[in-house]
Amino acid sequence: MRVESLEELQRQFPSLSIVLYMQLSPASVQAIVRLAKSGIEHVVLSRFDDEPDRFLELLERIPAHLLSDQMLRELAGSLACFPVPVVRAVEGLFRSPDRFKNAQDLASEAGMSLRTLYRNLEMGGVFSARTLVVSAKLLRAFGLLQDPGRSIKDVAAHAGYHSPWRLSQQFRALTGQTTNQVRREMTSQQLVHLLAEQVLRGRD
């Protein structure tokens, strides 16, 4: 195992979830202990706990969805007013924002027309499906911004933006700050709270 390479990967890209899959041996135990000190704690042992259900349970527990879970908690009051298909679509949006380009994609995920989606969202005080989609993408970008090994251009590309300028424009529209300012000055809690306010306030 290339322990040094994994340690460097963790330093440069802390938003990347790393799961070690290995056979149990004295060497692997030493590697596990060393890597745990650098923040790599998730381990699956071959022929011991590597059933598919175990993998799924582990991946669901990994804090890769930490920001999206925080946002969904902020929007819990609104979600309680939505029909189940809309709730599932919104949850899918924040957990996999790369699958959604616009409000129409969100409507399709919920299995309804765009007009019906808006009517259902308004029941929970959400008046802009577009703002909902943009906020999910910005949360994804913010998670990537925490990686010192990523340039803003790289973050924009991974978050689904054609240019860093477009990413910065949307950050400014919803937070009042540029991408650089968000990276330097905002905490995840501040960003989640601010985006939730915009979702519940905004209108198309």
N, C-alpha and C positions, 0 to 999 in steps of 0.2 A: 504494500500500500504506500502510495506517495503522500505521506503525512504532511510534509512541508507544502506541497502544492495545495492540499485541501485547506491548510491553515491560511495560506495567502488568499485563496478563493474566498474564504469566510471574511477576511479583513477587507477585501476590496468590494465584496458584494454581499453585505449582511442581509439584504432582503431575499436572497436566494435560499430556499429551504434545502438542506442537505440531509439525506438519509443514508446511513452506512449499512450496507448489506454484506455480511461476511460470515465466514465460518469461525467457530469458536476455537481459539488456540492461544497459547501464551503471547505470541506476537500480536494477535488481534486485540487481546485485552489491553496490552500496553498502548496500542494505537488509540483505542477507545478512550482510555484515561487521558491521554495527551490531547486528543481532539476535543474532549469535553471541556477542557480548560479554555479553548478558543471559541467555545459556544456551539460546537457541533455535538448535539446530545442524542440525536435520534438514531437508534440502532435496531436493525432486524437481523437475527441470527439464522443462518441457513439451517433448515431441517429442524428448527426449534419453534420459531414463531413467525414463519414466513407464509402462512396461509393467506389467500387473497383478502379475507375479511380482516385479518390483522393489518395488512398493508393499508386498506381503506380506512380503518379506524385510526391508524397512526397519521395518515395524511390529513384527515379531518381535524385532528388535534393540533397539528403544526400551526403556529401562529402566522401562517402566510396570509390568512384572511382577517388578521387582526383589525386593520383599518375598516374593512367592509363590515365586520361584525360591530364595530363601534358605531358606524353610520346607521346600521339597521336598528341598533338600540336607540339612537337619537330619533329615528323615524317610527318607533314602535307604536306611538299613538295613532299615526296615520295608517300604518299597516293593519292595525286592528279594524279599521273601517273598510278595508278593501276586500273584494271577493278573493277566494283562494287562488284562482289563476293569476290574478294581478300580483298578489303577494309573492307567489313563486317566481313570476317574471322579474319583479323588483329584486328579489334575493339573488336570482341568477345574474342580473345586471351588475350588482355590486361585487359578486364573487368572480365573475368572468366578463369584465367590461369589454374585452377585446372582441366578443361575439356580437356586440351591438354598435352599429354605426350611427343610428338616429332613433327618433321616437317611433318610427314605423317598425323598426326591428323589435322594439319593446312591445308594441301592440301585437305583432306576429307571435312573439314568445308567449303572450297571454292568450292567444287564440281568438282575437277580436279585432274589430276595425279600430282605426286611430281615433275616430270620434267616440266610440264606446269606451276606449281606454281613458280618454280625457274625462269623460263623465264619471268613470269609476274613481279616477285619481282625485277629482274634485271633492268626492265624498270624504276624503281624508285630509283635505286642505292643501293638496298638491295641485297647482294650476299650470305647471309647465313640465311636460314629459321631457322636453329638450334639456331643461336645467337638470333634471334627474339623471339623464344620460351623461351630460357633461361632467357633473359632480362625480360620477362613478369613474370616469376616465381620469379626472384630476387626482382622485385618491390613488389610483393605480400609478400615476406619474409620481406622486409624492413618495410612495413607497420606494420607487426606483431612485428618487433623488437622494435617499439616505445612503446609497452606495457611493463611497468616495471614488470608486473605480469607474464610474459612469459619467460621461460628459452630458451636458444638457441636450446636445444633439442626439446622443444615444438614447437618453431617456425619452425624448419626444418620439423617436422612431419606435421604440418598444411599446410605448403607450398608444400608438396608433395615429400619431400626428404627422402630417406631411412636412412640417417644418417646426423648428424651435420657436419661431415667431408666433405661429398659431397657438402653440401650447401656452406661451407667455400671455398672449392676448386673452385666452380663456381664464387663466389664473387671475389676470387683472380684472376681468369682468365679474368674477365671482368672489374674489378676495380683496381686490384693490391693490394687489402686489404682483410684481413680476415673478417669473420662475426663480430667478436668482434670489430675490428677497424671501420668497417662500422657503427656499432651501436653507437660507442662513438664519431666518428669524422665527419661523413658525414651528410649533410642536404639533404632533399628530392630533392631540386633543383639541387644540385651537382650530386646526383646519377642519376637522370633522364637525365641530360645533358651528363654525362659520358656514360651511357648505349646507348643513342641515337647515340653517336659517334661510339660506337662499332658496333651497328647494321648497320650503313652506311659504315663502314670500313671493317668489318669482311668477311671472306670467309671460307667455309667449307673445 
